[in-house]
Amino acid sequence: MTHYNYFSFLGEDPPNRKLLGGKGMNLFKLYDNGIRIPPCLIINTRAYTEAISKLQISKKVKLFFSSSSPLKEVVNFSNNIKTEIFNYKFPKEFNIELNQALTRFKEKLGREISFAVRSSANIEDQVQFSFAGQAESFLFNNTLAQIIQSIKNCWASLFSPQSLLYFLKIKQRGIELPAIEMSVIIQEMIDSDIAGVLFTINVLSNNVNQMLINSNWGLCETITNSSVIPDLIILDKNKFSVVNSKVGDKEIKCVKNPNGPFTIIVKNEPDIKEKLCLQNDHLLKLHELGLNIEKVFNYPQDIEWAFKNDILYTLQSRPITNLSLK
């Protein structure tokens, strides 16, 4: 078996799972427990730390945070750091491994696929942090050049103005941005028919005996970026039943760009936006999934999921932060 310095594959125990970031570690744990997730490989944090070291970004970040008025300069500083990352040249060994890993990945699946490229910082998806949403995902990458750009985009998202403001906030808790490291997940892109999020408690009422589901047609991005009012379904957690359901307006959906890479936003057809996306069979599968994943992590979970041809995929799972349980 080929040894990779920068990559880990699902089903192969990596030398150090701490190099996979929070989201990456969770994916390995889900896979190990028999949860269906899209096939993926993970670029460990070594590639990121090498780039940050070569660009001397840690030193620049420390100087920025120690300045007298970082809030006034946050946009300019963010743009400067992102420009350096976008101009970074990957080392030869990384490029060789990336080509080998993607070739192996495609051969293993035996079909033409697109890729979702997702960030996985080492503080993501932990109970004590609410970092979710600060870093980004880049969908339907088709070429090596697109994947390389998306890797850099993931790294650069750690230095967005929003992320920098978040780090200024948690700096008071002793967490310094130079201590943050990022891996990157390269995942088979699921061109979903229906997607959404599942909370294994009712986060509206903090009721631990209920689950809450938001769903929309197409991809999950319209829900995770709050650009649509999704369907809302509340399930009884202990014995499957629908406690309540409400049809969202679902004006738009996110779908694959038919003319190239990435995604586009289109309007939902009137006949589908006015009815619930999920049928009873879907809800049964989601209920079982929620119970299984909460058991795996022994903590209430925020689960991103997708249905393709009625097959349920788990895209990621993270603990629900800032809980006030009843």
C-alpha positions in Angstrom: 0.0 0.0 0.0 1.3 3.4 -0.9 2.4 5.6 2.0 1.0 9.2 1.9 2.5 12.0 3.9 -0.4 14.3 3.3 -3.4 12.1 2.7 -5.6 9.7 4.6 -8.3 7.4 3.2 -11.5 6.2 4.9 -11.1 2.6 6.0 -7.4 2.9 6.5 -6.4 3.9 10.0 -4.2 7.0 9.8 -1.2 7.4 12.0 -2.7 10.4 13.9 -6.3 11.3 13.6 -5.6 14.6 15.3 -4.2 15.7 11.9 -7.6 15.4 10.4 -9.4 18.3 12.1 -12.7 18.1 13.9 -14.9 17.3 10.9 -12.4 14.8 9.5 -12.1 12.9 12.8 -15.9 12.8 13.0 -16.2 11.3 9.5 -13.7 8.6 10.4 -15.7 7.8 13.5 -19.0 7.7 11.6 -17.4 5.4 9.0 -16.0 3.1 11.7 -19.5 2.8 13.1 -21.2 1.8 9.9 -22.8 5.1 9.0 -23.1 5.7 5.3 -21.0 8.7 4.3 -19.8 9.7 0.8 -16.4 8.2 0.0 -13.7 10.7 0.8 -10.0 11.3 1.3 -8.6 13.9 3.7 -5.6 16.2 3.3 -4.1 16.3 6.8 -3.0 19.4 8.5 0.7 19.0 7.5 0.0 20.7 4.1 -1.6 23.7 5.8 1.1 24.1 8.5 3.9 23.9 5.9 2.2 26.6 3.9 1.5 28.9 6.9 5.1 28.4 8.0 6.6 29.3 4.6 4.4 32.3 4.3 5.2 33.4 7.9 1.5 34.0 8.5 1.5 33.1 12.2 3.9 35.9 12.9 1.7 38.3 10.9 -1.4 37.2 12.7 0.2 37.7 16.1 1.2 41.2 15.1 -2.3 41.9 13.8 -3.9 40.8 17.0 -1.5 42.7 19.2 -2.1 46.0 17.3 -4.0 48.8 19.0 -7.0 48.7 16.6 -7.3 45.4 14.8 -11.0 45.9 14.2 -10.3 48.8 11.8 -7.9 46.8 9.7 -9.6 43.4 9.7 -10.8 43.6 6.1 -7.4 44.7 4.6 -5.5 42.2 6.7 -7.9 39.4 5.6 -7.4 40.3 1.9 -3.7 40.4 2.2 -3.4 37.0 3.9 -5.8 35.4 1.4 -3.8 36.8 -1.5 -0.7 35.2 -0.1 -2.4 31.9 0.2 -3.9 32.0 -3.3 -0.4 32.7 -4.7 1.2 29.9 -2.7 2.9 27.1 -4.7 2.4 23.6 -3.4 5.6 21.6 -2.9 6.4 18.9 -5.5 5.7 16.0 -3.2 2.2 17.3 -2.4 1.3 17.7 -6.1 2.5 14.1 -6.8 0.5 12.7 -3.8 -2.6 14.7 -4.8 -2.5 13.3 -8.3 -1.9 9.7 -7.1 -4.6 10.0 -4.4 -7.3 11.4 -6.8 -6.4 8.7 -9.4 -6.7 6.0 -6.8 -10.0 7.5 -5.5 -11.6 7.6 -9.0 -10.4 4.1 -9.9 -11.8 2.7 -6.6 -15.2 4.2 -7.3 -15.1 3.2 -10.9 -17.2 6.1 -12.3 -17.0 9.7 -13.3 -17.5 11.8 -10.2 -17.4 15.4 -9.0 -15.9 16.4 -5.6 -17.0 18.5 -2.7 -14.0 20.1 -1.0 -14.7 21.0 2.7 -12.6 22.6 5.4 -11.9 20.7 8.7 -10.2 22.9 11.3 -8.9 21.4 14.5 -11.4 23.4 16.6 -14.4 22.6 14.3 -17.2 20.4 15.5 -16.2 20.5 19.2 -18.6 21.1 22.0 -16.8 24.1 23.4 -16.7 26.1 20.1 -19.3 27.4 17.8 -16.9 27.7 14.8 -19.4 26.0 12.4 -20.1 28.3 9.5 -16.9 30.2 9.7 -15.0 27.9 7.3 -16.5 26.9 3.9 -17.3 24.1 1.4 -16.8 24.2 -2.4 -19.0 21.9 -4.4 -18.9 20.1 -7.8 -15.2 20.4 -8.4 -14.5 18.6 -11.6 -10.8 19.2 -12.4 -7.5 19.1 -10.6 -7.1 22.9 -11.0 -10.5 23.4 -9.4 -9.7 21.2 -6.5 -6.3 23.0 -5.9 -8.1 26.3 -5.9 -10.8 25.0 -3.5 -8.1 23.7 -1.1 -6.6 27.2 -1.0 -10.1 28.7 -0.6 -10.7 26.4 2.5 -7.4 27.6 4.0 -8.2 31.2 3.2 -11.6 30.9 4.8 -9.8 30.6 8.2 -8.7 34.3 7.6 -12.0 35.8 6.5 -13.1 38.9 8.4 -15.8 36.8 10.1 -13.3 34.2 11.2 -10.8 36.8 12.4 -13.5 38.5 14.5 -14.4 35.1 15.9 -10.8 34.5 16.9 -10.6 37.9 18.5 -13.5 36.9 20.6 -12.2 33.5 21.7 -8.7 34.9 22.3 -10.0 35.8 25.7 -10.3 32.1 26.4 -6.7 31.4 25.6 -7.1 30.2 22.1 -4.7 31.8 19.6 -5.2 31.6 15.8 -1.7 30.4 15.2 -2.6 27.3 17.1 -5.5 26.6 14.7 -4.7 24.1 12.0 -6.8 23.0 9.0 -7.2 19.8 7.1 -9.3 19.5 3.9 -11.9 16.9 3.0 -12.2 15.8 -0.6 -15.5 14.0 -0.8 -17.5 12.4 -3.6 -20.2 15.1 -4.4 -23.7 13.8 -3.8 -26.1 15.4 -6.2 -28.9 15.2 -3.8 -32.7 15.3 -4.5 -33.4 16.4 -1.0 -31.1 17.6 1.7 -31.1 19.2 5.1 -30.1 19.2 8.7 -31.2 17.0 11.6 -30.9 18.1 15.2 -31.1 15.1 17.6 -32.9 17.4 20.1 -35.5 20.0 19.4 -33.3 23.1 19.4 -36.3 25.4 19.4 -37.6 24.2 22.8 -34.5 22.3 24.0 -36.7 19.2 24.3 -34.3 16.2 24.5 -37.2 13.8 23.7 -37.7 15.3 20.2 -35.7 15.6 17.0 -36.0 18.6 14.6 -35.5 18.4 10.9 -35.1 21.2 8.3 -35.2 20.1 4.6 -35.3 21.5 1.1 -35.1 20.2 -2.5 -31.7 20.0 -4.0 -28.5 20.5 -2.1 -28.1 21.5 1.6 -26.5 24.8 1.1 -29.7 26.8 1.0 -30.3 25.6 4.6 -26.8 25.9 6.0 -26.5 29.5 4.7 -30.1 30.4 5.7 -31.1 31.5 2.2 -34.4 29.7 2.3 -37.3 29.0 4.8 -37.1 25.2 4.8 -39.7 22.6 5.8 -39.8 22.0 9.6 -40.6 18.6 11.0 -40.5 17.6 14.7 -40.3 13.9 15.5 -40.8 12.1 18.8 -37.4 10.8 19.6 -38.3 7.8 21.8 -41.0 6.3 19.6 -41.1 7.4 16.0 -44.0 9.7 15.2 -44.4 13.1 13.7 -45.2 15.6 16.4 -45.5 18.6 14.1 -44.7 19.6 10.5 -44.7 22.9 8.6 -44.2 23.4 4.9 -41.6 26.1 4.3 -41.8 28.5 1.4 -38.7 26.9 -0.2 -38.6 29.6 -2.9 -35.2 28.5 -4.2 -32.9 25.5 -4.3 -29.2 25.0 -4.9 -28.3 22.6 -7.7 -25.4 21.5 -9.9 -24.4 24.0 -12.5 -25.5 22.3 -15.8 -22.9 24.2 -17.8 -19.8 23.6 -15.7 -18.4 23.2 -12.2 -19.9 24.4 -8.9 -23.5 25.3 -8.2 -26.3 27.6 -9.2 -29.5 28.8 -7.5 -32.8 28.2 -9.2 -36.5 28.7 -8.2 -38.4 25.7 -7.0 -41.3 24.7 -9.2 -44.7 25.7 -7.7 -46.0 22.1 -7.4 -43.0 21.0 -5.2 -42.4 24.1 -3.1 -45.9 23.8 -1.6 -45.4 20.3 -0.3 -43.1 18.6 2.2 -39.9 17.2 0.7 -39.8 14.2 3.0 -42.1 11.3 3.1 -42.6 8.9 6.0 -40.0 6.4 4.7 -37.4 9.3 4.6 -38.4 10.3 8.2 -38.0 6.8 9.5 -34.4 6.6 8.1 -33.6 10.0 9.5 -34.9 9.1 12.9 -32.8 5.9 13.0 -29.8 7.9 11.8 -30.2 10.5 14.6 -30.4 7.8 17.2 -27.4 6.0 15.9 -25.1 9.0 15.5 -26.1 10.5 18.9 -25.1 7.1 20.4 -21.8 7.1 18.6 -20.8 10.5 20.0 -22.8 10.3 23.2 -23.9 13.9 22.8 -26.7 15.7 20.9 -25.8 16.2 17.3 -26.3 18.6 14.4 -26.3 16.3 11.3 -26.1 17.4 7.7 -27.7 14.8 5.4 -28.7 14.2 1.8 -31.0 11.8 -0.1 -30.1 10.7 -3.6 -32.4 8.1 -5.2 -33.9 7.6 -1.6 -30.4 6.5 -0.3 -29.5 8.5 2.8 -26.0 9.9 3.1 -24.5 11.6 6.2 -22.3 14.5 5.0 -21.1 15.6 8.5 -22.0 15.6 12.1 -21.1 17.9 14.9 -22.1 18.5 18.5 -24.8 21.1 19.1 -23.1 24.0 20.9 -24.6 26.3 23.5 -27.1 23.9 24.8 -29.5 24.6 27.7 -31.0 21.2 28.2 -34.3 20.7 30.1 
